[in-house]
Amino acid sequence: MPPIDGPPGDPIYLRWENTAPPHRKFYEVELELSLFYPKVLVRRWGRIGTRRARSIKLVLEDAEAVWREVQEISRLRGRHGYALVKEVRGAAIGAEAA
């Protein structure tokens, strides 16, 4: 799996999917800017097509810590058969939501 380019300074959204039979799984990472904390890294995973995904929120103050965490998640997803299917950064996140 190719590495994710550059440290995320702005909001970022990444989605991996594993659709090799018998799997239909997804894993998402979203970096949110928060009012009270510098950065909140939200991780969601579950079965493709289900309404409720499981999630974890990590509060990270250092941009390098965020970068290391995103790189590690990307590496692990690749080892578990996932492929990166979507990467959205910065201002494009707000445009996609509209």
ZADO-1210 file (C-alpha; in nm, 4 decimals, padded with zeros to 6 digits):
<atoms>
<atom x="00.0000" y="00.0000" z="00.0000" code="MET" pos="1"/>
<atom x="00.1477" y="00.3404" z="-00.0904" code="PRO" pos="2"/>
<atom x="00.2194" y="00.5672" z="00.2064" code="PRO" pos="3"/>
<atom x="-00.0114" y="00.8601" z="00.2765" code="ILE" pos="4"/>
<atom x="00.1564" y="01.1789" z="00.1509" code="ASP" pos="5"/>
<atom x="00.2636" y="01.4492" z="00.3927" code="GLY" pos="6"/>
<atom x="00.1661" y="01.5236" z="00.7509" code="PRO" pos="7"/>
<atom x="-00.1975" y="01.6253" z="00.7928" code="PRO" pos="8"/>
<atom x="-00.2159" y="01.9847" z="00.9114" code="GLY" pos="9"/>
<atom x="-00.5718" y="02.0368" z="00.7950" code="ASP" pos="10"/>
<atom x="-00.8712" y="01.8101" z="00.8376" code="PRO" pos="11"/>
<atom x="-00.8317" y="01.4806" z="00.6556" code="ILE" pos="12"/>
<atom x="-01.0620" y="01.1866" z="00.5756" code="TYR" pos="13"/>
<atom x="-00.9333" y="00.8439" z="00.4690" code="LEU" pos="14"/>
<atom x="-01.1353" y="00.5314" z="00.3923" code="ARG" pos="15"/>
<atom x="-01.0090" y="00.1770" z="00.3413" code="TRP" pos="16"/>
<atom x="-01.2205" y="-00.1178" z="00.2321" code="GLU" pos="17"/>
<atom x="-01.1690" y="-00.4926" z="00.2284" code="ASN" pos="18"/>
<atom x="-01.4146" y="-00.6517" z="-00.0142" code="THR" pos="19"/>
<atom x="-01.2311" y="-00.9805" z="-00.0772" code="ALA" pos="20"/>
<atom x="-01.4782" y="-01.2644" z="-00.0103" code="PRO" pos="21"/>
<atom x="-01.6037" y="-01.3292" z="00.2524" code="PRO" pos="22"/>
<atom x="-01.5229" y="-00.9761" z="00.3786" code="HIS" pos="23"/>
<atom x="-01.7182" y="-00.6535" z="00.3309" code="ARG" pos="24"/>
<atom x="-01.5434" y="-00.4308" z="00.5831" code="LYS" pos="25"/>
<atom x="-01.4450" y="-00.0658" z="00.5997" code="PHE" pos="26"/>
<atom x="-01.2131" y="00.1416" z="00.8154" code="TYR" pos="27"/>
<atom x="-01.2180" y="00.5231" z="00.8254" code="GLU" pos="28"/>
<atom x="-00.9921" y="00.7842" z="00.9789" code="VAL" pos="29"/>
<atom x="-01.0978" y="01.1455" z="01.0113" code="GLU" pos="30"/>
<atom x="-00.8875" y="01.4246" z="01.1576" code="LEU" pos="31"/>
<atom x="-01.1064" y="01.6976" z="01.3026" code="GLU" pos="32"/>
<atom x="-00.9997" y="02.0343" z="01.4337" code="LEU" pos="33"/>
<atom x="-01.1585" y="02.0874" z="01.7723" code="SER" pos="34"/>
<atom x="-01.2473" y="02.3977" z="01.9701" code="LEU" pos="35"/>
<atom x="-01.0988" y="02.2696" z="02.2939" code="PHE" pos="36"/>
<atom x="-00.8215" y="02.0391" z="02.1739" code="TYR" pos="37"/>
<atom x="-00.5791" y="02.0901" z="01.8855" code="PRO" pos="38"/>
<atom x="-00.6772" y="01.7750" z="01.6936" code="LYS" pos="39"/>
<atom x="-00.9191" y="01.4854" z="01.7327" code="VAL" pos="40"/>
<atom x="-00.8483" y="01.1684" z="01.5342" code="LEU" pos="41"/>
<atom x="-01.1696" y="00.9703" z="01.4852" code="VAL" pos="42"/>
<atom x="-01.1416" y="00.6048" z="01.3798" code="ARG" pos="43"/>
<atom x="-01.4510" y="00.4168" z="01.2569" code="ARG" pos="44"/>
<atom x="-01.4850" y="00.0597" z="01.1374" code="TRP" pos="45"/>
<atom x="-01.7543" y="-00.1910" z="01.0573" code="GLY" pos="46"/>
<atom x="-01.9319" y="-00.3856" z="00.7875" code="ARG" pos="47"/>
<atom x="-02.0020" y="-00.2043" z="00.4592" code="ILE" pos="48"/>
<atom x="-02.3702" y="-00.1165" z="00.4380" code="GLY" pos="49"/>
<atom x="-02.4468" y="-00.1177" z="00.8107" code="THR" pos="50"/>
<atom x="-02.5803" y="00.1891" z="00.9849" code="ARG" pos="51"/>
<atom x="-02.3785" y="00.1716" z="01.3047" code="ARG" pos="52"/>
<atom x="-02.0025" y="00.1741" z="01.2978" code="ALA" pos="53"/>
<atom x="-01.7785" y="00.1384" z="01.5981" code="ARG" pos="54"/>
<atom x="-01.5516" y="00.4319" z="01.6686" code="SER" pos="55"/>
<atom x="-01.2696" y="00.5627" z="01.8837" code="ILE" pos="56"/>
<atom x="-01.1656" y="00.9249" z="01.9325" code="LYS" pos="57"/>
<atom x="-00.8046" y="01.0113" z="02.0129" code="LEU" pos="58"/>
<atom x="-00.7040" y="01.3619" z="02.1210" code="VAL" pos="59"/>
<atom x="-00.3589" y="01.4493" z="01.9846" code="LEU" pos="60"/>
<atom x="-00.1832" y="01.7804" z="02.0360" code="GLU" pos="61"/>
<atom x="00.1248" y="01.7277" z="01.8217" code="ASP" pos="62"/>
<atom x="00.1008" y="01.7201" z="01.4394" code="ALA" pos="63"/>
<atom x="00.3835" y="01.4645" z="01.4297" code="GLU" pos="64"/>
<atom x="00.1905" y="01.2335" z="01.6644" code="ALA" pos="65"/>
<atom x="-00.1094" y="01.2582" z="01.4325" code="VAL" pos="66"/>
<atom x="00.1108" y="01.1822" z="01.1329" code="TRP" pos="67"/>
<atom x="00.2672" y="00.8778" z="01.3006" code="ARG" pos="68"/>
<atom x="-00.0760" y="00.7451" z="01.4016" code="GLU" pos="69"/>
<atom x="-00.2179" y="00.7850" z="01.0475" code="VAL" pos="70"/>
<atom x="00.0894" y="00.6139" z="00.8980" code="GLN" pos="71"/>
<atom x="00.0602" y="00.3237" z="01.1434" code="GLU" pos="72"/>
<atom x="-00.3121" y="00.2823" z="01.0712" code="ILE" pos="73"/>
<atom x="-00.2404" y="00.2840" z="00.6969" code="SER" pos="74"/>
<atom x="00.0317" y="00.0199" z="00.7372" code="ARG" pos="75"/>
<atom x="-00.1902" y="-00.2054" z="00.9482" code="LEU" pos="76"/>
<atom x="-00.4889" y="-00.1736" z="00.7139" code="ARG" pos="77"/>
<atom x="-00.2668" y="-00.2816" z="00.4225" code="GLY" pos="78"/>
<atom x="-00.1442" y="-00.5848" z="00.6156" code="ARG" pos="79"/>
<atom x="-00.5047" y="-00.6840" z="00.6846" code="HIS" pos="80"/>
<atom x="-00.6101" y="-00.6768" z="00.3189" code="GLY" pos="81"/>
<atom x="-00.7664" y="-00.3306" z="00.3023" code="TYR" pos="82"/>
<atom x="-00.7204" y="-00.0929" z="00.0085" code="ALA" pos="83"/>
<atom x="-00.7347" y="00.2869" z="00.0337" code="LEU" pos="84"/>
<atom x="-01.0451" y="00.3904" z="-00.1630" code="VAL" pos="85"/>
<atom x="-01.0851" y="00.7554" z="-00.0637" code="LYS" pos="86"/>
<atom x="-00.8614" y="01.0371" z="00.0565" code="GLU" pos="87"/>
<atom x="-00.9976" y="01.3885" z="00.1090" code="VAL" pos="88"/>
<atom x="-00.7993" y="01.6755" z="00.2599" code="ARG" pos="89"/>
<atom x="-00.8524" y="02.0284" z="00.3870" code="GLY" pos="90"/>
<atom x="-01.1129" y="02.2541" z="00.2279" code="ALA" pos="91"/>
<atom x="-01.2392" y="01.9699" z="00.0063" code="ALA" pos="92"/>
<atom x="-01.3930" y="01.8051" z="00.3159" code="ILE" pos="93"/>
<atom x="-01.6363" y="02.0928" z="00.3628" code="GLY" pos="94"/>
<atom x="-01.7152" y="02.0928" z="-00.0102" code="ALA" pos="95"/>
<atom x="-01.7929" y="01.7186" z="-00.0055" code="GLU" pos="96"/>
<atom x="-02.0269" y="01.7567" z="00.2917" code="ALA" pos="97"/>
<atom x="-02.2295" y="02.0298" z="00.1188" code="ALA" pos="98"/>
</atoms>
